[in-house]
Amino acid sequence: MAKQRRQPTAKRRQPIMLQRIQTLFLAIVAIAMGVFIALPLWEKVAADGIEQISMTALYLTHTINATQSEIQPVFYLAGMAALVAGIAVFAIFKYRNRLLQSALCAVNSILMTVMLATVVYQTFYKAAKLFDPGQTGNYLTGFYALVVAMLANVLANRFIRRDERMVKESNRMR
């Protein structure tokens, strides 16, 4: 029997691995960072209802009365949130290099920890003491989006490491 020669074929395309669970968690990180930027993080209202302080990812606004307010920019929070979202989206498409994906998740964890510490510092130690120091204020949806992003990032990193472990075990068996 004569062997048939295979005809040269075009380069096979690898399927995109966007169906993995860590992709979902990294997408949640990116979406949560968008929510962090878009929605308010914290607010505190005086007992008289006139004086109030609110914080977003862009500004810390202290409204003293109807005509007087102080605005302090905190753009670095929005910049860091955009960076975290960008890194998460970049990590989604680096599915072939799980070690790089894991390293990107570690960088995101560090950035989000710095963001959390900065928000707590700004709200608890700076803004809360401007009036009525006994009242701490309320954290809002934007702040909790940061917490959700941190949890999703940890879960994504866990599943990335699990995939890497499975690949190493399958290579060992060969």
C-alpha positions as CSV (number, residue, x, y, z in Angstrom):
1,M,0.0,0.0,0.0
2,A,1.3,3.4,-1.0
3,K,1.3,6.1,1.5
4,Q,-0.6,9.2,0.6
5,R,1.1,12.5,1.0
6,R,-0.7,15.1,2.9
7,Q,-1.3,18.3,1.0
8,P,0.2,21.4,2.7
9,T,-2.6,23.2,4.4
10,A,-2.9,26.7,5.7
11,K,-1.7,27.4,9.2
12,R,-4.2,26.1,11.6
13,R,-5.8,28.7,13.8
14,Q,-5.9,28.1,17.5
15,P,-9.3,28.4,19.0
16,I,-9.7,31.4,21.3
17,M,-9.9,30.3,24.9
18,L,-12.4,32.8,26.1
19,Q,-14.7,30.2,27.6
20,R,-12.5,29.6,30.6
21,I,-13.8,30.6,34.0
22,Q,-10.9,32.9,34.7
23,T,-11.9,34.9,31.6
24,L,-15.2,35.6,33.3
25,F,-13.6,36.7,36.5
26,L,-11.1,39.0,34.7
27,A,-14.1,40.5,32.8
28,I,-15.8,41.1,36.1
29,V,-12.7,42.9,37.3
30,A,-12.8,45.2,34.2
31,I,-16.5,45.9,34.6
32,A,-16.2,46.5,38.4
33,M,-13.5,49.1,37.7
34,G,-15.8,50.9,35.3
35,V,-18.4,50.9,38.0
36,F,-15.8,52.2,40.5
37,I,-15.0,55.1,38.2
38,A,-18.7,55.9,37.3
39,L,-20.4,55.7,40.7
40,P,-19.9,57.5,44.0
41,L,-17.6,55.8,46.6
42,W,-18.5,57.5,49.9
43,E,-20.6,60.2,51.4
44,K,-21.3,61.9,54.7
45,V,-24.1,64.3,55.5
46,A,-24.3,66.5,58.6
47,A,-27.2,66.3,61.0
48,D,-28.5,69.6,59.7
49,G,-28.5,68.2,56.2
50,I,-26.7,71.2,54.7
51,E,-23.0,70.3,55.1
52,Q,-21.9,67.2,53.3
53,I,-18.9,65.4,51.8
54,S,-18.9,63.0,48.9
55,M,-16.2,61.1,47.1
56,T,-16.0,59.7,43.6
57,A,-13.0,58.3,41.8
58,L,-12.4,61.8,40.4
59,Y,-13.2,64.3,43.2
60,L,-13.6,64.7,46.9
61,T,-16.3,67.4,47.3
62,H,-17.0,69.1,50.6
63,T,-20.2,71.2,50.4
64,I,-20.3,73.6,53.2
65,N,-23.6,75.4,52.3
66,A,-25.5,76.2,49.1
67,T,-22.9,78.6,47.8
68,Q,-19.7,77.4,49.3
69,S,-17.9,74.1,48.5
70,E,-14.4,72.8,48.2
71,I,-13.4,70.3,45.6
72,Q,-10.2,68.2,45.9
73,P,-9.2,66.2,42.8
74,V,-8.4,62.5,43.3
75,F,-7.9,61.7,39.6
76,Y,-5.2,59.1,40.5
77,L,-7.9,56.8,41.7
78,A,-9.6,56.9,38.3
79,G,-6.3,56.5,36.6
80,M,-5.4,53.4,38.7
81,A,-8.9,51.9,38.1
82,A,-8.5,52.4,34.4
83,L,-5.0,50.8,34.5
84,V,-6.4,47.8,36.5
85,A,-9.2,47.4,33.9
86,G,-6.8,47.6,31.0
87,I,-4.5,45.0,32.6
88,A,-7.4,42.7,33.2
89,V,-8.5,42.9,29.6
90,F,-5.0,42.4,28.4
91,A,-4.7,39.3,30.7
92,I,-7.8,37.9,29.1
93,F,-6.1,37.7,25.7
94,K,-2.9,36.3,27.2
95,Y,-4.5,32.9,27.8
96,R,-1.6,31.0,26.1
97,N,0.8,32.3,28.7
98,R,-0.6,31.4,32.1
99,L,2.4,32.5,34.0
100,L,2.1,36.0,32.5
101,Q,-1.6,36.0,33.3
102,S,-0.9,35.1,36.9
103,A,1.7,37.8,37.1
104,L,-0.7,40.4,35.7
105,C,-3.3,39.3,38.3
106,A,-0.7,39.8,41.0
107,V,0.0,43.3,39.7
108,N,-3.7,44.0,39.7
109,S,-4.0,42.8,43.3
110,I,-1.3,45.2,44.4
111,L,-2.9,48.1,42.5
112,M,-6.3,47.4,43.9
113,T,-4.9,47.1,47.5
114,V,-3.3,50.5,47.1
115,M,-6.6,51.9,45.8
116,L,-8.5,50.4,48.7
117,A,-6.0,51.8,51.2
118,T,-6.2,55.2,49.5
119,V,-10.0,55.4,49.6
120,V,-10.1,54.3,53.2
121,Y,-7.4,56.9,54.1
122,Q,-9.1,59.7,52.2
123,T,-12.5,58.9,53.7
124,F,-11.8,57.7,57.2
125,Y,-8.8,59.9,58.1
126,K,-9.2,63.1,56.0
127,A,-12.8,63.7,55.0
128,A,-14.5,62.2,58.0
129,K,-12.8,64.7,60.4
130,L,-13.9,67.8,58.5
131,F,-17.2,68.0,60.4
132,D,-18.9,65.8,63.0
133,P,-15.9,63.5,63.7
134,G,-18.1,61.0,65.5
135,Q,-20.0,60.1,62.3
136,T,-18.0,58.0,59.8
137,G,-20.1,58.3,56.7
138,N,-21.4,55.6,54.3
139,Y,-19.5,53.6,51.7
140,L,-21.5,53.5,48.4
141,T,-21.7,51.3,45.3
142,G,-18.4,52.4,43.8
143,F,-16.5,51.3,46.9
144,Y,-18.1,47.9,46.9
145,A,-17.4,47.5,43.2
146,L,-13.7,47.7,44.2
147,V,-14.2,44.9,46.7
148,V,-16.0,42.8,44.1
149,A,-13.1,43.4,41.7
150,M,-10.5,42.3,44.3
151,L,-12.4,39.1,44.9
152,A,-12.9,38.3,41.2
153,N,-9.1,39.0,40.7
154,V,-8.2,36.5,43.4
155,L,-10.5,33.9,41.9
156,A,-9.2,34.4,38.4
157,N,-5.6,34.0,39.7
158,R,-6.7,30.8,41.5
159,F,-8.2,29.3,38.4
160,I,-5.2,30.3,36.3
161,R,-2.8,28.5,38.7
162,R,-5.1,25.5,38.7
163,D,-4.9,25.3,34.8
164,E,-1.1,25.7,35.0
165,R,-0.9,22.8,37.5
166,M,-3.1,20.6,35.3
167,V,-0.9,21.3,32.2
168,K,2.2,20.4,34.2
169,E,0.7,17.2,35.5
170,S,-0.4,16.2,32.0
171,N,3.1,16.9,30.6
172,R,4.6,14.7,33.4
173,M,2.4,11.8,32.4
174,R,3.5,11.8,28.8
